[in-house]
Amino acid sequence: MSLSESQPSTDFQFVRREYTSAVDGITDWYMFHPGARPLCVVVLHGHGSNGDQLLTRADLEDWRQCLKELDAAVVTPNLRDNAWMSSAAVDDLAALLQNLKTEHPWRHLVIASGSMGGTGALIFAICHPELVDGVVALGAATSLRSYIEWCDQPDRFPVISEILAAIRQAYPTAETLAVHDVREHCDRLTMPVFFYHGASDELIPVSEANSLAEQMKGKDNFHLTLIPDGGHDSPLPYFREGMAKVLIALGKAI
């Protein structure tokens, strides 16, 4: 993996770094804040956004403030735009984190993200549980196979057609979907997982959260909070709470 970087002008003091993927040679990028504590937080962007989402969206101001207070290393990768944590995206992120850890050693890594990012956090956690110490998932899909079936119904919002097309492009075969099915491989979720989902989510149905919770019943590392009457964005304000809880579970405090 080769790297280059530039320094943007932000009060959160992130750098933008480019890298060349070992998978297929494409050039991609991520934003990075080094922090001072031996903790790394990975924030994955949602569908239709990019790796700078954390720094550009006004509704994520509390996320930024929470991360500034933590003074942790923060990684916000672009990961092939709307790849829904495809196999190539998983390999890219694993290589990126392994490379960064040699420069900025950390003891714990937490992935905290929403929507497509929350979905990707869960997928990456089952693919590389050895790299992930905690997950905060906000309004995520837990089986892209079932989510595709739900999306492929009439009278859905227009953006759902875009999501469906992106997932089908990222996952061209049933085999690739099966490998990244979180519910099928939920035994790999051995780290603390704090999952928040709106009970009336119009973009990712609450059945995605409930189905995983049913399979994780009895596991004391998995915690689901449903937001009554909450829509797709209703979990966003729970980022800080989720981070606090996962760090307490890891024996650390904000």
Secondary structure, 3 states (H helix, E strand, C coil): CCEEEECCCCCCCCEEEEEECCCCCCEEEEEEECCCCCEEEECCCCCCCCCCHHHHCHHHHHHHHHHHHHCCEEEEECCCCCCCCCHHHHHHHHHHHHHHHHHCCCCEEEEEEECHHHHHHHHHHHHCCCCCCEEEEECCCCCHHHHHHHHCCCCCCHHHHHHHHHHHHHCCCHHHHHHCCCCCCHHHCCCCEEEEEECCCCCCCCHHHHHHHHHCCCCCCEEEEEECCCCCCCCHHHHHHHHHHHHHHCCCCC
